[in-house]
Amino acid sequence: MKRRIGIDVGGTNTDAVYLEDTRVVHAVKTPTTSDVTSGVTEALRRLLLAGTPVAVDAVMIGTTHFTNAVVQRRDLTRVAAIRIGLPSGASLEPFIDWPEDLAALVRGEVFMLEGGHEFDGRPIVPLDTAGVRAAARRIRDAGLTAVGVASVFSPLNAACELEAASILREECPDAAVTTSHQLGRIGLLERENATLLNAALVGLARTTTRAFTQALAASRIDAPLYLTQNDGTVMLASAAEAFPVYSFASGPTNSMRGAAFLSGLADAMVIDVGGTTTDIGSLRHGFPREANNVVEVGGVRTLFRMPDLLSLGLGGGSLVSDDGAAVGPRSVGYRLVEDGRVFGGATLTATDVAVAAGLTDLGERGRVAGLSGGLVKRAVARMHTMVEEGVDRMKTDAREEPLIAVGGGCFLVPERVPGVLDVVHVPHQAVANAMAAPTAQASGEIDQIFQNLSRDEAIAAARRRAEARAVEAGADAATLKVVDVEDLPLAYLPGHSLRVRVRVVGDVR
């Protein structure tokens, strides 16, 4: 029997579940705290009080900590940016398209050096190793502890980034080095942006992981710690520390995987209504559909592995206007149980309207008995319209498919939605986000260009590398299986070039 604890830290609530194999034994929901960690500790305390044993096989935690750090401009480390690509690639410097306030916090030193590769894999010019060494010494003298390295066409040939990283580790061993070929795709600026964001968050990732480990120790739980990733899988916390950007959007992704587990559906739309936002996505083969376009995080354009999601400013804590015509996007968030009218507060929220309309039974119904019928009707209609429009935007064809409703605020989802086969409600839907973690698998993914290999040889090489990454992330090698393969011939490149993306998943060890 596998005993696992799953925790999801949302903007409003921290949810925790204890599972024995696939059976939910205990589930708790506590308000999220400003420091996140104390909320996790409280959730663990309540689980243990409910009878959860301290001897468990694994603990999986999903957190919005890293996304919030970028959005709220806090807890970020100053980063030295090294771009390898001169004499080309000099017209737009690193941080050029960042919001000014975020760039002012993160931008440390910027170094533009000779090197990089052409689109066909040939070197532009040899790497300026002397320049890299001089930059490393300047970084060390400036006291910078995070470095992002991006080279032109490094997903095709990563040699320059690898050599630069080696020099950096020699000259400033205390600095955390992020190389772009490990994260992003071909577009230089978006790949570099993801790299710089990751470098700015590595310090916070280490602090957060230590805090989670201490919370487990304080609860006397001795088990491996995993962090959830934005592709619906998990990674050992020790490995996830190096790639905190892979936790971006992991909250809604957890909900989608939880919805798949609770409903038994592998292909469906999912709507997750929390206290602050509503996230809508699509399940394909049990995993979230991946976005193939540029995704903005905190105003920064990035191009790396992210789920295809639509977020709406609608949740149980959303503010409702005095006439009921407007709902959200502002929310009372985790203060709902203090500020909402049904809980004794003075703020009119979506939850208050839902209670007055008989959609749910929370708090004291008598506190909203005085709301006018017109206000309640208009507010409910507005919320339903927001949901219907959001679902329609996320559909890729006219085919009707199920819509799985999860989250603590899923009472805001109408029973019938145009273009939807059926609205599916599942048990434990309020803690579906935490349900994903204990049932998750570890994954490895490769998205790379191969040259001078046959199609079968390129896919086999990509598969081996993806399997190695999955094992590093915590997967059992005996359970690995390929869940996604894409190959695209690149006719404009010589040497029979083929872009191959392979994704492998396996059960957690």
For each residue, the residues with C-beta under 8 A, 3 or more apart:
1: 20 21
2: 19 20 21 57 58
3: 18 19 20 53 55 56 57
4: 18 19 56 57 58 59 60 437 438 439
5: 16 17 18 19 44 47 52 56 58 59 60 221 223 438
6: 16 17 19 59 60 61 62 434 435 436 437 438 439
7: 14 15 16 40 43 44 59 60 61 62 434 437
8: 14 15 16 61 62 63 228 251 254 255 431 433 434 436 437
9: 14 32 36 39 40 61 62 63 64 65 251
10: 13 14 15 32 64 251 274 275 276 433
11: 32 64 68 274 275 276 277 333 334
12: 31 32 274 275 276 315 316 317 331 333 334 336 408
13: 10 29 30 31 32 274 275 334 408
14: 7 8 9 10 29 30 31 32 33 36 39 40 42 43
15: 7 8 10 27 28 29 30 43 430 431 433 434
16: 5 6 7 8 27 28 29 30 43 44 46 47 431 434
17: 5 6 24 26 27 28 428 431 434 435 438
18: 3 4 5 24 25 26 27 47 50 52 56
19: 2 3 4 5 6 22 23 24 25 435 438 439
20: 1 2 3 23 25
21: 1 2
22: 19 261 439
23: 19 20
24: 17 18 19 27 427 428 435
25: 18 19 20 51 52
26: 17 18 47 50 51 52
27: 15 16 17 18 24 428 431 434
28: 15 16 17 43 46 47 50
29: 13 14 15 16 408 430 431
30: 13 14 15 16 39 42 43 46
31: 12 13 14 39 334 337
32: 9 10 11 12 13 14 36 39 334
33: 14 36 37 38 39 42 334
34:
35: 38 39
36: 9 14 32 33 39 40 63 65 208 211
37: 33 40 41 208 211 212 214 215
38: 33 35 41 42
39: 9 14 30 31 32 33 35 36 42 43
40: 7 9 14 36 37 43 44 61 212 215
41: 37 38 44 45 215 218 219
42: 14 30 33 38 39 45 46
43: 7 14 15 16 28 30 39 40 46 47
44: 5 7 16 40 41 47 48 215 216 219 221
45: 41 42 48 49 219
46: 16 28 30 42 43 49 50
47: 5 16 18 26 28 43 44 50 52
48: 44 45 51 52 54 219
49: 45 46
50: 18 26 28 46 47
51: 25 26 48
52: 5 18 25 26 47 48 56
53: 3 56
54: 48 219 220 221 222
55: 3 222
56: 3 4 5 18 52 53 59 221 223
57: 2 3 4 223 224
58: 2 4 5 223 224 225 226 438 508
59: 4 5 6 7 56 216 221 223 224 225 226
60: 4 5 6 7 226 227 228 234 437 438 440
61: 6 7 8 9 40 212 225 226 227 228 237 437
62: 6 7 8 9 227 228 247 250 251 254 433 434 436 437
63: 8 9 36 66 208 227 228 247 250 251
64: 9 10 11 67 68 250 251
65: 9 36 68 69 204 208 247
66: 63 69 70 201 204 205 208 244 245 247 248
67: 64 70 71 247 248 249 251 297 298
68: 11 64 65 71 72 74
69: 65 66 72 74 75 76 201 204
70: 66 67 73 76 102 197 200 201 297 298 300
71: 67 68 297 298
72: 68 69
73: 70 76 101 102 105 298
74: 68 69
75: 69 204 207
76: 69 70 73 105 106 200 201 204
77: 106 145 146 199 200 201 202 203 204
78: 105 106 107 108 144 146 200
79: 106 107 108 144 146 147 148 196 199 200
80: 108 109 110 111 135 139 142 144 146 147 148 175
81: 94 95 107 108 109 110 111 147 148 150 192 196
82: 111 113 132 135 147 148 149 150 164 168
83: 89 93 94 110 111 112 113 150 151 192
84: 113 114 115 116 127 128 149 150 151 152 160 161 164
85: 88 89 90 112 113 115 116 124 151 152 188
86: 89 90 112 113 114 115 116 125 128
87: 90 114 124 125
88: 85 116 124 152
89: 83 85 86 92 112 116 152 188
90: 85 86 87 93 112
91:
92: 89 96 97 189
93: 83 90 96 110 112
94: 81 83 107 110 148 150 192 196
95: 81 98 103 106 107 110 196
96: 92 93 189
97: 92 189 193 300 301
98: 95 102 103 106 107 193 299 300
99: 102 103 298 299 300
100: 103 104
101: 73 104 105
102: 70 73 98 99 105 106 298 299 300
103: 95 98 99 100 106 107
104: 100 101 107
105: 73 76 78 101 102
106: 76 77 78 79 95 98 102 103 196 197 200
107: 78 79 81 94 95 98 103 104 110
108: 78 79 80 81 139 142 144 146
109: 80 81 135 138 139 142 144
110: 80 81 83 93 94 95 107
111: 80 81 82 83 131 135 138
112: 83 85 86 89 90 93
113: 82 83 84 85 86 127 128 131 132 135 164
114: 84 86 87 124 125 126 127 128 131
115: 84 85 86 123 124 125 126 127 128 151 152 160 164
116: 84 85 86 88 89 123 124 125 151 152 153 154 160
117: 121 122 123 124 151 152 153 154 156 157 159 160
118: 121 122 123 124 153
119: 153 156 492 493
120: 493 494 495 497
121: 117 118 153 156 157 451 493 495 497
122: 117 118
123: 115 116 117 118 126
124: 85 87 88 114 115 116 117 118 152
125: 86 87 114 115 116
126: 114 115 123
127: 84 113 114 115 132 159 160 163 164
128: 84 86 113 114 115 131 132
129: 132 133 163 167
130: 133 134
131: 111 113 114 128 134 135
132: 82 113 127 128 129 135 136 163 164 167 168
133: 129 130 136 137 167 171
134: 130 131 137 138
135: 80 82 109 111 113 131 132 138 139
136: 132 133 139 140 167 168 170 171 172
137: 133 134 140 141 171 172
138: 109 111 134 135 141 142
139: 80 108 109 135 136 142 144 147 168 171 172 175
140: 136 137 143 144 171 172 175
141: 137 138
142: 80 108 109 138 139
143: 140
144: 78 79 80 108 109 139 140 147 175
145: 77 174 175 176 203
146: 77 78 79 80 108 175 176 178 199 200 202 203
147: 79 80 81 82 139 144 168 172 175 176 177 178 199
148: 79 80 81 82 94 178 180 192 195 196 198 199
149: 82 84 161 164 165 168 177 178 179 180 195
150: 81 82 83 84 94 154 161 179 180 188 191 192 195
151: 83 84 85 115 116 117 154 158 160 161 164 180 181
152: 84 85 88 89 115 116 117 124 188
153: 116 117 118 119 121 156 157 186 188
154: 116 117 150 151 157 158 160 161 179 180 181 191
155: 158 181 184 185 186 191 447 448 449
156: 117 119 121 153 186 448 449 451
157: 117 121 153 154 160
158: 151 154 155 161 162 179 181
159: 117 127 162 163
160: 84 115 116 117 127 151 154 157 163 164
161: 84 149 150 151 154 158 164 165 179 180 181
162: 158 159 165 166 179
163: 127 129 132 159 160 166 167
164: 82 84 113 115 127 132 149 151 160 161 167 168 179
165: 149 161 162 168 169 177 179
166: 162 163 169 170
167: 129 132 133 136 163 164 170 171
168: 82 132 136 139 147 149 164 165 171 172 175 177
169: 165 166 172 173 175 177
170: 136 166 167 173
171: 133 136 137 139 140 167 168
172: 136 137 139 140 147 168 169 175
173: 169 170
174: 145
175: 80 139 140 144 145 146 147 168 169 172
176: 145 146 147 199 202 203 242
177: 147 149 165 168 169 199
178: 146 147 148 149 182 183 195 196 198 199 202 242
179: 149 150 154 158 161 162 164 165 182 183 195
180: 148 149 150 151 154 161 183 184 191 192 194 195
181: 151 154 155 158 161 184
182: 178 179 243
183: 178 179 180 191 194 195 198 243 245 304
184: 155 180 181 187 190 191 192 194 195 302 303 304
185: 155 190 191 303 304 447
186: 153 155 156 191
187: 184 190 191 294 303
188: 85 89 150 152 153 191 192
189: 92 96 97 192 193 301
190: 184 185 187 193 194 294 301 302 303 304
191: 150 154 155 180 183 184 185 186 187 188 194 195 303 304
192: 81 83 94 148 150 180 184 188 189 195 196
193: 97 98 189 190 196 197 300 301 302
194: 180 183 184 190 191 197 198 245 302 303 304
195: 148 149 150 178 179 180 183 184 191 192 198 199
196: 79 81 94 95 106 148 178 192 193 199 200
197: 70 106 193 194 200 201 245 297 298 300 302
198: 148 178 183 194 195 201 202 243 244 245
199: 77 79 146 147 148 176 177 178 195 196 202
200: 70 76 77 78 79 106 146 196 197
201: 66 69 70 76 77 197 198 204 205 244 245
202: 77 146 176 178 198 199 205 206 241 242 244
203: 77 145 146 176 206 207
204: 65 66 69 75 76 77 201 207 208 244
205: 66 201 202 208 209 240 241 242 244
206: 202 203 209 210 241
207: 75 203 204 210 211
208: 36 37 63 65 66 204 205 211 212
209: 205 206 212 213 225 227 237 238 240 241
210: 206 207 213 214
211: 36 37 207 208 214 215
212: 37 40 61 208 209 215 216 225 237
213: 209 210 216 217 225 237
214: 37 210 211 217 218
215: 37 40 41 44 211 212 218 219
216: 44 59 212 213 219 221 222 223 225
217: 213 214 220 221 222
218: 41 214 215
219: 41 44 45 48 54 215 216
220: 54 217
221: 5 44 54 56 59 216 217
222: 54 55 216 217
223: 5 56 57 58 59 216
224: 57 58 59 236 474 509
225: 58 59 61 209 212 213 216 236 237
226: 58 59 60 61 234 235 236 237 240 437 440 442 474 508
227: 60 61 62 63 209 234 235 237 240 247 250
228: 8 60 61 62 63 233 234 247 250 253 254 436 437 440
229: 232 233 234 235 240 246 247 250 253 443
230: 246 247 248 249 250 253 305 306 307
231: 246 253 287 288 290 305 307 443 445 503
232: 229 253 254 256 257 286 287 288 307 436 440
233: 228 229 440 441 442 443 473 505
234: 60 226 227 228 229 437 440 441 442 473 474 508
235: 226 227 229 239 240 243 246 442 443 473 474
236: 224 225 226 239 240 442 473 474
237: 61 209 212 213 225 226 227 240 241
238: 209 241
239: 235 236 242 243 472 473 474
240: 205 209 226 227 229 235 236 237 243 244 246 247
241: 202 205 206 209 237 238 244
242: 176 178 202 205 239
243: 182 183 198 235 239 240 246
244: 66 198 201 202 204 205 240 241 247
245: 66 183 194 197 198 201 248 297 302 304
246: 229 230 231 235 240 243 250 305
247: 62 63 65 66 67 227 228 229 230 240 244 250
248: 66 67 230 245 297 306
249: 67 230 252 253 306 307 309
250: 62 63 64 227 228 229 230 246 247 253 254
251: 8 9 10 62 63 64 67 254 255 279 433
252: 249 255 256 272 279 281 307 309 311 433
253: 228 229 230 231 232 249 250 256 257 281 288 307 309 436
254: 8 62 228 232 250 251 257 258 432 433 434 436 437
255: 8 251 252 258 259 270 272 279 406 407 432 433 436
256: 232 252 253 259 260 270 272 281 283 288 307 436
257: 232 253 254 260 261 286 287 288 435 436 439 440
258: 254 255 261 262 406 431 432 433 434 435 436 439
259: 255 256 262 263 265 268 270 272 283 404 406 426 432
260: 256 257 263 264 265 266 268 270 283 286 287 404
261: 22 257 258 264 435 436 439
262: 258 259 404 406 426 427 428 429 432 435
263: 259 260 268 402 404 424 426
264: 260 261
265: 259 260 268 283 402 404 424
266: 260 283 284 285 286
267: 283 284 285 401
268: 259 260 263 265 282 283 401 402 403 404 424
269: 280 281 282 283 391 394 395 401 402 403 404 420
270: 255 256 259 260 280 281 282 283 403 404 406
271: 278 279 280 387 390 391 403 404 405 406 407 410 413
272: 252 255 256 259 278 279 280 281 406 407 410 432 433
273: 278 314 315 316 405 406 407 408 409 410 411 412 413
274: 10 11 12 13 277 278 279 315 316 407 408 409
275: 10 11 12 13 315 316 317 331 333 334 336 408 409
276: 10 11 12 313 315 317 318 331 333
277: 11 274 311 312 313 314 315 331
278: 271 272 273 274 311 312 314 315 386 387 390 407 409 412
279: 251 252 255 271 272 274 309 310 311 312
280: 269 270 271 272 309 310 311 312 390 391 393 394
281: 252 253 256 269 270 272 288 289 307 308 309 310 394
282: 268 269 270 288 289 308 394 395 396
283: 256 259 260 265 266 267 268 269 270 286 287 288 289 404
284: 266 267 287 288 289
285: 266 267 483 484
286: 232 257 260 266 283
287: 231 232 257 260 283 284 483
288: 231 232 253 256 257 281 282 283 284 307 308 309
289: 281 282 283 284 307 308
290: 231 305 306 307 308
291: 295 306 307 308 309
292: 308
293:
294: 187 190 301 302 303
295: 291 301 302 303 306
296: 299 300 301 302
297: 67 70 71 197 245 248 300 302
298: 67 70 71 73 99 102 197
299: 98 99 102 296
300: 70 97 98 99 102 193 197 296 297
301: 97 189 190 193 294 295 296
302: 184 190 193 194 197 245 294 295 296 297 306
303: 184 185 187 190 191 194 294 295
304: 183 184 185 190 191 194 245
305: 230 231 246 290 445 447
306: 230 248 249 290 291 295 302
307: 230 231 232 249 252 253 256 281 288 289 290 291
308: 281 282 288 289 290 291 292 394
309: 249 252 253 279 280 281 288 291
310: 279 280 281 390 393 394
311: 252 277 278 279 280
312: 277 278 279 280 328 329 386 387 390
313: 276 277 318 328 329 330 331
314: 273 277 278 318 327 328 329 350 383 386 387 412
315: 12 273 274 275 276 277 278 318 328 331 350 409 412
316: 12 273 274 275 336 349 350 351 354 408 409 412
317: 12 275 276 331 332 333 334 335 336 339 340 349 350 351
318: 276 313 314 315 327 328 329 330 331 349 350
319: 327 328 330 331 332 347 348 349
320: 324 326 327 348 349 350 352 353 379
321: 324 325 326 327
322: 348 375
323: 326 375 378
324: 320 321 353 374 375 376 377 378 379 382
325: 321 378 379 382
326: 320 321 323 382
327: 314 318 319 320 321 350 379 382 383 386
328: 312 313 314 315 318 319 331 350 386
329: 312 313 314 318
330: 313 318 319
331: 12 275 276 277 313 315 317 318 319 328 349
332: 317 319 335 336 338 339 340 345 347 349
333: 11 12 275 276 317 336
334: 11 12 13 31 32 33 275 317
335: 317 332 338 339
336: 12 275 316 317 332 333 339 340 343 349 351
337: 31 340 343
338: 332 335 343 344 345
339: 317 332 335 336 343 345 346 347 349
340: 317 332 336 337 343 345 347 349 351 352 363
341: 344 345 346 347 348 349 352 363 367 368
342: 351 352 355 362 363 364 365 367 368
343: 336 337 338 339 340 362 363 364
344: 338 341 363 364 367
345: 332 338 339 340 341
346: 339 341
347: 319 332 339 340 341
348: 319 320 322 341 352 353 371
349: 316 317 318 319 320 331 332 336 339 340 341 352 353
350: 314 315 316 317 318 320 327 328 353 354 379 383 409 412
351: 316 317 336 340 342 354 355 360 362 363 409
352: 320 340 341 342 348 349 355 356 367 368 371
353: 320 324 348 349 350 356 357 368 371 375 376 379 380 383
354: 316 350 351 357 359 360 362 380 411 412
355: 342 351 352 358 359 360 361 362 363 365 368
356: 352 353 365 368 369 371 376
357: 353 354 376 377 380
358: 355
359: 354 355 380 411 412
360: 351 354 355 411
361: 355 365
362: 342 343 351 354 355
363: 340 341 342 343 344 351 355 367
364: 342 343 344 367
365: 342 355 356 361 368 369
366: 369
367: 341 342 344 352 363 364
368: 341 342 352 353 355 356 365 371
369: 356 365 366
370:
371: 348 352 353 356 368 375 376
372: 375 376
373: 376 377
374: 324 377 378
375: 322 323 324 353 371 372 378 379
376: 324 353 356 357 371 372 373 379 380
377: 324 357 373 374 380 381
378: 323 324 325 374 375 381 382
379: 320 324 325 327 350 353 375 376 382 383
380: 353 354 357 359 376 377 383 384
381: 377 378 384 385
382: 324 325 326 327 378 379 385 386
383: 314 327 350 353 379 380 386 387 412
384: 380 381 387 388 412 414
385: 381 382 388 389
386: 278 312 314 327 328 382 383 389 390
387: 271 278 312 314 383 384 390 391 412 413 414 417
388: 384 385 391 392 414 417 418
389: 385 386 392 393
390: 271 278 280 310 312 386 387 393 394
391: 269 271 280 387 388 394 395 403 417 419 420
392: 388 389 395 418 419
393: 280 310 389 390
394: 269 280 281 282 308 310 390 391
395: 269 282 391 392 398 419
396: 282
397:
398: 395 419
399:
400: 419 420 421
401: 267 268 269 420 421
402: 263 265 268 269 420 421 422 423 424
403: 268 269 270 271 391 413 417 420 421 422 423 424
404: 259 260 262 263 265 268 269 270 271 283 424 426
405: 271 273 410 413 423 424 425 429
406: 255 258 259 262 270 271 272 273 410 426 429 430 432 433
407: 255 271 272 273 274 278 410 429 430 432 433
408: 12 13 29 273 274 275 316 430
409: 273 274 275 278 315 316 350 351 412
410: 271 272 273 405 406 407 413 425 429 430
411: 273 354 359 360
412: 273 278 314 315 316 350 354 359 383 384 387 409
413: 271 273 387 403 405 410 417 423
414: 384 387 388 417 423
415: 423
416: 420 423
417: 387 388 391 403 413 414 420 423
418: 388 392
419: 391 392 395 398 400
420: 269 391 400 401 402 403 416 417 423
421: 400 401 402 403
422: 402 403
423: 402 403 405 413 414 415 416 417 420
424: 263 265 268 402 403 404 405
425: 405 410 429
426: 259 262 263 404 406 429 432
427: 24 262
428: 17 24 27 262 431 432 435
429: 262 405 406 407 410 425 426 432
430: 15 29 406 407 408 410
431: 8 15 16 17 27 29 258 428 434 435
432: 254 255 258 259 262 272 406 407 426 428 429 435 436
433: 8 10 15 62 251 252 254 255 258 272 406 407 436
434: 6 7 8 15 16 17 27 62 254 258 431 437 438
435: 6 17 19 24 257 258 261 262 428 431 432 438 439
436: 6 8 62 228 232 253 254 255 256 257 258 261 432 433 439 440
437: 4 6 7 8 60 61 62 226 228 234 254 434 440
438: 4 5 6 17 19 58 60 434 435
439: 4 6 19 22 257 258 261 435 436
440: 60 226 228 232 233 234 257 436 437 508
441: 233 234 475 505 506 507 508
442: 226 233 234 235 236 470 473 474 475 505 506 507 508
443: 229 231 233 235 469 470 473 475 503 504 505 506
444: 465 466 467 468 469 470 471 472 473 475 503 504
445: 231 305 466 469 501 502 503 504
446: 462 463 465 466 469 500 501 502
447: 155 185 305 499 500 501
448: 155 156 462 465 499 500 501
449: 155 156 490 493 497 498 499 500
450: 453 457 458 461 462 497 498 499 500
451: 121 156 493 494 495 496 497 498
452: 495 496
453: 450 457 458 461 496 498
454: 457 458 496
455: 458 459 487 498
456: 459 460
457: 450 453 454 460 461
458: 450 453 454 455 461 462 487 498 500
459: 455 456 462 463 485 487 500 502
460: 456 457 463 464
461: 450 453 457 458 464 465 500
462: 446 448 450 458 459 465 466 500 501 502
463: 446 459 460 466 467 482 485 502 504
464: 460 461 467 468
465: 444 446 448 461 462 468 469 502
466: 444 445 446 462 463 469 470 482 502 503 504
467: 444 463 464 470 471 477 480 504
468: 444 464 465 471 472
469: 443 444 445 446 465 466 472 473 504
470: 442 443 444 466 467 473 475 480 504 505 506
471: 444 467 468 474 475 477 480 506
472: 239 444 468 469
473: 233 234 235 236 239 442 443 444 469 470
474: 224 226 234 235 236 239 442 471 508 509
475: 441 442 443 444 470 471 479 480 504 505 506 507 508 509
476: 479 480 506 507 508 509
477: 467 471 480 506
478: 506
479: 475 476 506 507
480: 467 470 471 475 476 477 504 505 506
481: 504 505 506
482: 463 466 485 502 503 504
483: 285 287 503 504 505
484: 285 501 502 503
485: 459 463 482 500 501 502 503
486: 499 500 501 502
487: 455 458 459 498 499 500 501
488: 498 499 500
489: 496 497 498
490: 449 493 497 498 499
491:
492: 119
493: 119 120 121 449 451 490 497
494: 120 451 497
495: 120 121 451 452
496: 451 452 453 454 489
497: 120 121 449 450 451 489 490 493 494
498: 449 450 451 453 455 458 487 488 489 490
499: 447 448 449 450 486 487 488 490
500: 446 447 448 449 450 458 459 461 462 485 486 487 488
501: 445 446 447 448 462 484 485 486 487
502: 445 446 459 462 463 465 466 482 484 485 486
503: 231 443 444 445 466 482 483 484 485
504: 443 444 445 463 466 467 469 470 475 480 481 482 483
505: 233 441 442 443 470 475 480 481 483
506: 441 442 443 470 471 475 476 477 478 479 480 481
507: 441 442 475 476 479
508: 58 226 234 440 441 442 474 475 476
509: 224 474 475 476
